[in-house]
């Protein structure tokens, strides 16, 4: 009996010791439960303390710019680039010039096509005349003189926006909130309008707009 009593007493003391050890740990538990609502209250209703910064990244001005189908624009412009390049190569072959001959094609002050390059003046004059009589070439070159600089500007502005969050006011002005009005021609028209307005206010800009040139074999 004394042995059984001793075991019962030892068991009782062990249980009391366990209860005593668990009591302090209960207080922090209570503290965590009561503190959690405070943390939630300081955040947004969903309890996500980082959500506001995520919303900031989704600014409408940035979203509309990031949705620009730039690759589609480039594919469309590539058709004019290919046509201009092939036409000039055919002219080199037609006048028995070396296929690697460098040519620079631009628009003169009178709006006519001007050809520069290390070719005889007589041949250069004939190429100019042929190109000026080619309505398809003139139309493609006119489109390219606007589309290529525009895409170059948009490409650089988008890269800066995506990499560093730098917002370009001109790029934002080119892009509509409604994606249905962000076709290539829509964007080019807005860019051309802005350029013309700038040229009207700053005469020097008009001269800059005439400097666009297509270079064939420029590195030859």
Secondary structure, DSSP 8 states (H G I E B T S, - for coil): -HHHHHHHHHHHHHHHHHHHHHHHHHHHHHHHHHHHHHHHHHS-TTS-TTHHHHHHHT-HHHHHHHT--HHHHHHHHHHHHHHHHHHHHHHHHHTT--TT--EEEEE-TTS-EEEEESS-HHHHHHHHHHHHH-HHHHHHHHHHHHHHHHHHHHHHHHHHHHHH----HHHHHHS-SSGGG-SHHHHHHHHHHHHHHHHHH-HHHHHHHTT-EEEESTT-
